[in-house]
Structure formats: structure tokens, C-alpha cells
């Protein structure tokens, strides 16, 4: 029987499991409040994680930490088969045991871990079993779902230190790397394409081309994403007024801040703060 798509969210377990057998391009930059694990069963795609670009293919595993902008593109007309699992409730009593395994995967210079061929079927089956447990909700399903995840992640984490760590990044010129680093340090300031071009002695058109070539984000998309990401942190960790956060993160107005924030996160700044549990 051919595998089918599903999306199972279980608040009691604090886990969301997703299967997409024909996943297409996901062009919108976005990030999550929870840890995400991605396992590509078959196919290939280009994955943009922060300021880095990776080409991933069937058998590749990737862990994405909360708050990190990412985006995925497929070749025109192509799709891939993948599984996503989100740990939406980090307050779960089972999460602390899994956290060191996630950190072991994240510690690698290249976060893409290629699963050896003999182990791929078992890993797919284990992730599928997590979804089955969440769906059927039989006695002890929460503990078993977390146990299956722990076993799978332990096997993957053991691969992480010794796995071939060959760079799978797309080529990034020294100029592009310096541009991204400059934006990451100055995004809170008033920053325009013209200012950036003058800072590096380049033409505006050249800088404008470098951003999508390197990150698939336009300059404005990349700059706004950095600002929204910082705003999310401030909303969750401080009691600063929304207007102050808007100014601190470099937005020109509250209207612009609200529009960019909602486009990226799907929530208003106040709704994000409320969800994070931080009250002014």
C-alpha cells in the first residue's frame, strides 16, 4: 500500500508529526517556536537555513532549532517524500532527555546527517510508528511515542560525530559572506541597499543580485527576517513595550513592524508574546 500524507498534532504528547509524500517548494521564509526534525525519505531539494544553503537528498536528516529562519525549494515540477516532527511542548517531562541528542546533531559544522542505506528503512518505520501512536492513542501512547523518538535520535546522534562532514553548502563568495555578516551585525540600524553597496564599494545591482543568489531571499526579505527574529526573542524574554521593540529592531513604524511580523510568524506581536507566556 502506498504511503499517505498526514498531519497529527497531539497536545497531550507535545508532538506534531507530518508526512508529505509529494512535498513541493515551500518558498516562504519562516521559523518555529519548537525544535523541528526533518527526514527526507526520497527526492532532493535545496534547503536554506539561516544564512547557509544545503542540497539535501533521500536519506538525509536535519535538526532545526527554534527561531531559525529556513525555507525549501524543489526543482521545477519535482517533489519529494519527507517526514517532519515538531516538539511543540518543551515543558514536557520527556523533552530534557531528548535535548542532548538534538544538541549533538546541531553541534556539527554541517547539520545535514546522511543516514546509511541499511538504516534508512528502520528510521522511516520508527518515525511512522510515532505517528501511529499519536493517531491511535492507545494506553501508554505518549511514553511510547517519546521512546521511539529517543531511540531514533540516539542512533542518529551516534552518527553525528563520525559522519562524513563534507561541505554540502552551495558556493558562497567571500563578498557574499561578508555582506551577510554585516547585515547580521547592523540589522537594528537604518540599513538600505544603497548604504550596503557603498560600504562594500559595490553597485546596488550587484548587491541586489548577491542576496537571492546566496540565500534565495531578497535584501529586504533577509533584513526583515533578521529583525522579526530578534523581535520574537525580545517579546518572549523581556517586558519591553511593542513600540520599543519595533524601534530597537530597526523597523520604521509600528505598522511596518506589525505587517512584517504577521507575514513571517502568522501572529501579531502581542499574540506572540501571549503565547510565549511573557506578560508586560
C-alpha beads as a LAMMPS data file, in Angstrom:
LAMMPS data file: protein, C-alpha beads

280 atoms
279 bonds

1 atom types
1 bond types

-500.0 500.0 xlo xhi
-500.0 500.0 ylo yhi
-500.0 500.0 zlo zhi

Masses

1 110.0

Atoms # bond

1 1 1 0.000 0.000 0.000
2 1 1 1.338 3.423 -0.961
3 1 1 2.131 5.724 1.968
4 1 1 -0.337 8.528 2.614
5 1 1 0.013 12.087 3.838
6 1 1 -0.890 13.039 7.394
7 1 1 -0.616 15.810 9.944
8 1 1 -1.141 14.725 13.541
9 1 1 -0.954 17.264 16.364
10 1 1 -1.210 15.872 19.872
11 1 1 -1.237 18.464 22.637
12 1 1 -1.042 15.781 25.325
13 1 1 2.214 14.421 23.947
14 1 1 3.516 17.815 22.803
15 1 1 4.421 16.327 19.412
16 1 1 3.323 17.084 15.861
17 1 1 4.091 14.523 13.139
18 1 1 3.748 15.299 9.425
19 1 1 4.230 13.171 6.307
20 1 1 4.266 14.726 2.839
21 1 1 4.727 12.188 0.084
22 1 1 4.792 14.858 -2.632
23 1 1 6.215 17.895 -0.852
24 1 1 6.591 20.836 -3.189
25 1 1 8.534 24.049 -2.833
26 1 1 7.952 25.968 0.396
27 1 1 9.138 29.408 -0.750
28 1 1 8.133 31.437 2.313
29 1 1 10.826 32.092 4.879
30 1 1 9.586 31.010 8.277
31 1 1 10.611 29.661 11.645
32 1 1 9.016 27.761 14.512
33 1 1 8.805 28.077 18.260
34 1 1 9.710 24.416 18.632
35 1 1 12.505 22.102 17.589
36 1 1 11.937 20.549 14.177
37 1 1 13.431 17.399 12.736
38 1 1 13.283 16.738 9.011
39 1 1 13.921 13.377 7.400
40 1 1 13.961 13.266 3.602
41 1 1 12.858 9.805 2.509
42 1 1 13.320 10.331 -1.212
43 1 1 13.868 13.106 -3.717
44 1 1 16.053 16.145 -3.240
45 1 1 15.660 19.830 -2.522
46 1 1 17.611 22.965 -1.732
47 1 1 17.312 23.957 1.904
48 1 1 18.081 27.438 3.210
49 1 1 18.917 27.503 6.902
50 1 1 19.814 30.864 8.395
51 1 1 22.424 32.277 6.022
52 1 1 23.526 28.875 4.712
53 1 1 22.380 26.800 1.783
54 1 1 22.306 22.981 1.647
55 1 1 21.419 20.450 -1.009
56 1 1 19.677 17.553 0.692
57 1 1 18.640 14.232 -0.800
58 1 1 16.934 10.978 0.142
59 1 1 18.293 9.601 3.409
60 1 1 19.320 12.986 4.824
61 1 1 18.333 14.121 8.318
62 1 1 18.324 17.666 9.621
63 1 1 17.562 19.186 13.023
64 1 1 16.391 22.816 13.140
65 1 1 16.437 24.783 16.367
66 1 1 13.635 27.179 17.356
67 1 1 13.691 30.671 15.873
68 1 1 15.978 29.874 12.928
69 1 1 14.709 31.145 9.578
70 1 1 14.503 28.490 6.893
71 1 1 12.974 27.791 3.520
72 1 1 12.972 24.946 0.976
73 1 1 12.923 24.823 -2.809
74 1 1 12.474 21.923 -5.222
75 1 1 13.403 21.789 -8.866
76 1 1 10.610 22.949 -11.148
77 1 1 7.927 20.282 -11.367
78 1 1 9.606 17.969 -8.833
79 1 1 8.566 16.928 -5.323
80 1 1 9.978 14.832 -2.505
81 1 1 8.809 12.469 0.234
82 1 1 9.552 13.689 3.743
83 1 1 8.682 13.449 7.418
84 1 1 8.634 16.421 9.816
85 1 1 8.331 16.066 13.574
86 1 1 7.970 19.057 15.886
87 1 1 8.495 19.091 19.637
88 1 1 5.919 21.740 20.383
89 1 1 5.958 21.446 24.186
90 1 1 9.454 21.828 25.567
91 1 1 7.967 21.683 29.071
92 1 1 7.147 18.022 28.558
93 1 1 8.826 15.822 31.206
94 1 1 10.236 13.720 28.345
95 1 1 11.906 16.604 26.496
96 1 1 15.018 17.031 28.745
97 1 1 16.177 13.507 27.935
98 1 1 15.999 14.179 24.200
99 1 1 17.585 17.652 24.270
100 1 1 21.241 16.414 24.457
101 1 1 20.600 14.270 21.383
102 1 1 19.248 17.261 19.468
103 1 1 22.230 19.338 20.579
104 1 1 24.635 16.656 19.365
105 1 1 23.085 16.912 15.914
106 1 1 23.137 20.718 15.982
107 1 1 26.799 20.842 17.069
108 1 1 28.090 19.678 13.701
109 1 1 29.604 22.176 11.290
110 1 1 27.357 20.682 8.619
111 1 1 23.967 19.935 10.220
112 1 1 22.922 17.592 7.389
113 1 1 23.418 13.984 8.512
114 1 1 23.285 11.316 5.815
115 1 1 21.750 8.110 7.187
116 1 1 23.487 4.938 5.936
117 1 1 21.407 2.968 3.459
118 1 1 20.850 -0.108 5.699
119 1 1 19.390 2.070 8.488
120 1 1 17.011 4.189 6.415
121 1 1 14.076 1.791 6.314
122 1 1 14.167 1.312 10.093
123 1 1 14.311 5.050 10.696
124 1 1 11.352 5.681 8.407
125 1 1 9.414 2.922 10.156
126 1 1 10.207 4.362 13.605
127 1 1 9.011 7.833 12.626
128 1 1 5.898 6.305 11.095
129 1 1 5.279 4.444 14.366
130 1 1 5.381 7.754 16.242
131 1 1 2.562 8.988 14.012
132 1 1 0.628 5.762 14.524
133 1 1 0.867 6.074 18.306
134 1 1 -0.285 9.697 18.206
135 1 1 -3.160 8.769 15.923
136 1 1 -4.493 5.711 17.767
137 1 1 -3.869 6.994 21.308
138 1 1 -3.717 3.578 22.901
139 1 1 -2.643 3.018 26.509
140 1 1 0.837 4.446 27.081
141 1 1 0.999 6.099 23.655
142 1 1 2.654 9.297 24.932
143 1 1 5.515 7.437 26.583
144 1 1 5.912 5.121 23.600
145 1 1 5.939 7.984 21.089
146 1 1 8.676 9.779 23.030
147 1 1 10.516 6.473 23.466
148 1 1 10.510 5.860 19.710
149 1 1 11.830 9.373 19.133
150 1 1 14.535 8.902 21.769
151 1 1 15.697 5.642 20.208
152 1 1 15.759 7.125 16.700
153 1 1 17.546 10.307 17.739
154 1 1 20.094 8.363 19.785
155 1 1 21.003 6.331 16.697
156 1 1 21.273 9.487 14.590
157 1 1 23.298 11.360 17.239
158 1 1 25.789 8.479 17.320
159 1 1 26.313 9.010 13.609
160 1 1 26.801 12.756 14.000
161 1 1 30.397 12.913 15.328
162 1 1 31.771 10.358 12.879
163 1 1 29.606 11.090 9.874
164 1 1 31.296 12.437 6.802
165 1 1 31.196 16.168 7.352
166 1 1 31.945 17.184 3.800
167 1 1 30.517 20.568 2.995
168 1 1 27.281 20.405 1.073
169 1 1 26.770 24.170 1.111
170 1 1 26.280 25.934 -2.168
171 1 1 29.338 28.011 -3.040
172 1 1 29.325 31.359 -1.249
173 1 1 31.741 34.051 -2.289
174 1 1 33.784 35.864 0.312
175 1 1 31.923 39.048 -0.601
176 1 1 28.529 37.430 -0.025
177 1 1 29.670 36.025 3.325
178 1 1 30.887 39.465 4.402
179 1 1 27.607 41.071 3.318
180 1 1 25.537 38.607 5.352
181 1 1 27.791 39.043 8.354
182 1 1 27.483 42.838 8.108
183 1 1 23.678 42.664 7.969
184 1 1 23.609 40.277 10.960
185 1 1 25.546 42.879 12.996
186 1 1 23.761 46.024 11.768
187 1 1 20.165 44.952 11.080
188 1 1 18.921 47.025 14.060
189 1 1 20.113 50.202 12.336
190 1 1 18.642 52.036 9.356
191 1 1 20.049 49.963 6.518
192 1 1 19.359 50.328 2.804
193 1 1 20.642 48.565 -0.263
194 1 1 22.444 51.757 -1.271
195 1 1 24.201 52.071 2.095
196 1 1 25.281 48.444 1.955
197 1 1 26.609 48.853 -1.576
198 1 1 28.624 51.944 -0.601
199 1 1 30.017 50.194 2.494
200 1 1 31.479 47.443 0.314
201 1 1 32.296 49.536 -2.757
202 1 1 29.838 47.647 -4.948
203 1 1 26.975 48.628 -7.191
204 1 1 23.435 48.347 -5.850
205 1 1 22.510 45.968 -8.656
206 1 1 25.411 43.644 -7.760
207 1 1 24.443 43.559 -4.074
208 1 1 20.798 43.087 -5.038
209 1 1 21.724 40.007 -7.110
210 1 1 24.013 38.526 -4.444
211 1 1 21.270 38.135 -1.843
212 1 1 18.890 35.895 -3.823
213 1 1 21.826 34.043 -5.390
214 1 1 23.194 33.202 -1.949
215 1 1 20.102 32.885 0.231
216 1 1 17.091 32.966 -2.171
217 1 1 15.908 35.939 -0.093
218 1 1 15.864 39.451 -1.466
219 1 1 17.786 42.016 0.567
220 1 1 14.526 43.340 2.067
221 1 1 13.275 39.821 2.889
222 1 1 16.558 38.928 4.576
223 1 1 16.746 42.172 6.556
224 1 1 13.112 41.899 7.678
225 1 1 13.636 38.288 8.702
226 1 1 16.588 39.197 10.923
227 1 1 14.560 41.964 12.556
228 1 1 11.499 39.780 13.158
229 1 1 13.654 37.024 14.617
230 1 1 15.151 39.478 17.129
231 1 1 11.700 40.886 17.886
232 1 1 10.443 37.391 18.720
233 1 1 13.282 36.973 21.198
234 1 1 12.577 40.315 22.874
235 1 1 8.843 39.655 23.064
236 1 1 9.442 36.296 24.721
237 1 1 12.296 37.279 27.044
238 1 1 11.568 40.887 28.061
239 1 1 8.653 43.090 29.095
240 1 1 9.608 45.902 26.697
241 1 1 6.614 47.642 25.073
242 1 1 5.905 46.610 21.492
243 1 1 6.675 50.132 20.275
244 1 1 10.119 49.997 21.923
245 1 1 10.818 46.585 20.386
246 1 1 9.812 47.918 16.973
247 1 1 12.332 50.765 17.302
248 1 1 15.047 48.551 18.793
249 1 1 14.829 46.064 15.926
250 1 1 15.066 48.717 13.226
251 1 1 11.501 48.933 11.949
252 1 1 10.440 52.310 10.591
253 1 1 6.997 52.257 12.147
254 1 1 4.645 50.140 14.230
255 1 1 2.575 49.499 11.113
256 1 1 5.571 48.141 9.227
257 1 1 6.576 46.066 12.252
258 1 1 3.118 44.531 12.624
259 1 1 2.845 43.745 8.912
260 1 1 6.289 42.099 8.688
261 1 1 5.843 40.230 11.952
262 1 1 2.477 38.753 10.962
263 1 1 3.727 37.794 7.495
264 1 1 6.647 35.853 8.969
265 1 1 5.063 34.276 12.059
266 1 1 1.341 34.287 11.287
267 1 1 0.703 36.121 14.578
268 1 1 0.606 39.684 15.830
269 1 1 3.435 40.735 18.193
270 1 1 1.040 40.743 21.174
271 1 1 -0.292 37.284 20.288
272 1 1 3.292 36.001 20.085
273 1 1 4.065 37.460 23.499
274 1 1 0.931 35.949 24.968
275 1 1 1.793 32.521 23.551
276 1 1 5.321 32.763 24.931
277 1 1 3.853 33.318 28.411
278 1 1 5.585 36.672 28.912
279 1 1 3.382 39.401 30.334
280 1 1 4.449 43.049 30.381

Bonds

1 1 1 2
2 1 2 3
3 1 3 4
4 1 4 5
5 1 5 6
6 1 6 7
7 1 7 8
8 1 8 9
9 1 9 10
10 1 10 11
11 1 11 12
12 1 12 13
13 1 13 14
14 1 14 15
15 1 15 16
16 1 16 17
17 1 17 18
18 1 18 19
19 1 19 20
20 1 20 21
21 1 21 22
22 1 22 23
23 1 23 24
24 1 24 25
25 1 25 26
26 1 26 27
27 1 27 28
28 1 28 29
29 1 29 30
30 1 30 31
31 1 31 32
32 1 32 33
33 1 33 34
34 1 34 35
35 1 35 36
36 1 36 37
37 1 37 38
38 1 38 39
39 1 39 40
40 1 40 41
41 1 41 42
42 1 42 43
43 1 43 44
44 1 44 45
45 1 45 46
46 1 46 47
47 1 47 48
48 1 48 49
49 1 49 50
50 1 50 51
51 1 51 52
52 1 52 53
53 1 53 54
54 1 54 55
55 1 55 56
56 1 56 57
57 1 57 58
58 1 58 59
59 1 59 60
60 1 60 61
61 1 61 62
62 1 62 63
63 1 63 64
64 1 64 65
65 1 65 66
66 1 66 67
67 1 67 68
68 1 68 69
69 1 69 70
70 1 70 71
71 1 71 72
72 1 72 73
73 1 73 74
74 1 74 75
75 1 75 76
76 1 76 77
77 1 77 78
78 1 78 79
79 1 79 80
80 1 80 81
81 1 81 82
82 1 82 83
83 1 83 84
84 1 84 85
85 1 85 86
86 1 86 87
87 1 87 88
88 1 88 89
89 1 89 90
90 1 90 91
91 1 91 92
92 1 92 93
93 1 93 94
94 1 94 95
95 1 95 96
96 1 96 97
97 1 97 98
98 1 98 99
99 1 99 100
100 1 100 101
101 1 101 102
102 1 102 103
103 1 103 104
104 1 104 105
105 1 105 106
106 1 106 107
107 1 107 108
108 1 108 109
109 1 109 110
110 1 110 111
111 1 111 112
112 1 112 113
113 1 113 114
114 1 114 115
115 1 115 116
116 1 116 117
117 1 117 118
118 1 118 119
119 1 119 120
120 1 120 121
121 1 121 122
122 1 122 123
123 1 123 124
124 1 124 125
125 1 125 126
126 1 126 127
127 1 127 128
128 1 128 129
129 1 129 130
130 1 130 131
131 1 131 132
132 1 132 133
133 1 133 134
134 1 134 135
135 1 135 136
136 1 136 137
137 1 137 138
138 1 138 139
139 1 139 140
140 1 140 141
141 1 141 142
142 1 142 143
143 1 143 144
144 1 144 145
145 1 145 146
146 1 146 147
147 1 147 148
148 1 148 149
149 1 149 150
150 1 150 151
151 1 151 152
152 1 152 153
153 1 153 154
154 1 154 155
155 1 155 156
156 1 156 157
157 1 157 158
158 1 158 159
159 1 159 160
160 1 160 161
161 1 161 162
162 1 162 163
163 1 163 164
164 1 164 165
165 1 165 166
166 1 166 167
167 1 167 168
168 1 168 169
169 1 169 170
170 1 170 171
171 1 171 172
172 1 172 173
173 1 173 174
174 1 174 175
175 1 175 176
176 1 176 177
177 1 177 178
178 1 178 179
179 1 179 180
180 1 180 181
181 1 181 182
182 1 182 183
183 1 183 184
184 1 184 185
185 1 185 186
186 1 186 187
187 1 187 188
188 1 188 189
189 1 189 190
190 1 190 191
191 1 191 192
192 1 192 193
193 1 193 194
194 1 194 195
195 1 195 196
196 1 196 197
197 1 197 198
198 1 198 199
199 1 199 200
200 1 200 201
201 1 201 202
202 1 202 203
203 1 203 204
204 1 204 205
205 1 205 206
206 1 206 207
207 1 207 208
208 1 208 209
209 1 209 210
210 1 210 211
211 1 211 212
212 1 212 213
213 1 213 214
214 1 214 215
215 1 215 216
216 1 216 217
217 1 217 218
218 1 218 219
219 1 219 220
220 1 220 221
221 1 221 222
222 1 222 223
223 1 223 224
224 1 224 225
225 1 225 226
226 1 226 227
227 1 227 228
228 1 228 229
229 1 229 230
230 1 230 231
231 1 231 232
232 1 232 233
233 1 233 234
234 1 234 235
235 1 235 236
236 1 236 237
237 1 237 238
238 1 238 239
239 1 239 240
240 1 240 241
241 1 241 242
242 1 242 243
243 1 243 244
244 1 244 245
245 1 245 246
246 1 246 247
247 1 247 248
248 1 248 249
249 1 249 250
250 1 250 251
251 1 251 252
252 1 252 253
253 1 253 254
254 1 254 255
255 1 255 256
256 1 256 257
257 1 257 258
258 1 258 259
259 1 259 260
260 1 260 261
261 1 261 262
262 1 262 263
263 1 263 264
264 1 264 265
265 1 265 266
266 1 266 267
267 1 267 268
268 1 268 269
269 1 269 270
270 1 270 271
271 1 271 272
272 1 272 273
273 1 273 274
274 1 274 275
275 1 275 276
276 1 276 277
277 1 277 278
278 1 278 279
279 1 279 280
